[in-house]
């Protein structure tokens, strides 16, 4: 399992949180997505997490992808 943290711009409520989490869970290889609306980050857990797919999914949902977070 690998963990990645990505920055997501525009998540500021529980609806946004759930929307992003559910959208990312549709990507093959992602087992868990946990969004933090306070910090604007999402912790992704899975196998072979494809960041291009993550970026595309976030943008298709209407949010901004801010890259990988430390």
N, C-alpha and C positions, 0 to 999 in steps of 0.2 A: 504494500500500500504506500502511496505517496500522498503528501499533503502540499497543497499550493494555496497561497493567499493572494487574492487579486483585489484590486481597487475598483469599486463600482461607483460611478458618479450618478447622483440623482435618487438614491434610495433613502427615503426619509420618513417612512411610515411602515406599519406592519403589513399593509397590503403590498407595498413594494418589496418588502423582505420575502414574503411568501411567493410573490410572482417570480422573483429572481431565483429563489431556491428551487421552485418547481420547474422552471425553465432549464436550469442547469442539470437537474436530475434526469432529464430526457436524453442527455448525452451519454453514449456508450462509454463505459469505463468509470463513470462517476458514481460512487456509492453514497456520498453524503455531501450536501452543500448547506453551509450554515452562514447566513448573512448577519452582519452586525451593522445596524442602522446608525449607531452612534459614531462609529469609525469609518463607515463607508467601505467596508471590506467583506469579502466572502472567503471563508475557509472551505476548500474543496478537498475531499478525500476520495481516492480511487486508484485505479490501476491505469497507467499510461494516459494520464490526463493530457488532452490535446488543447493547448492554450489558444490555438487558432479557432477551434470550435467553441471554446468558452467565450472568446471575444465576440464571435459572430452571434452567439445566442444572446449575450448581454445586449448587444446593439440592436438585434431584432426585437427585443423586448422594450426598447425605447430608452435604455440607460446608456451611460457613457462608460467605456472600458478604460481604466487608468493604468493598466499594466500590472505586473507582479509586485506584490508588497513583501517587505521583509518581515 
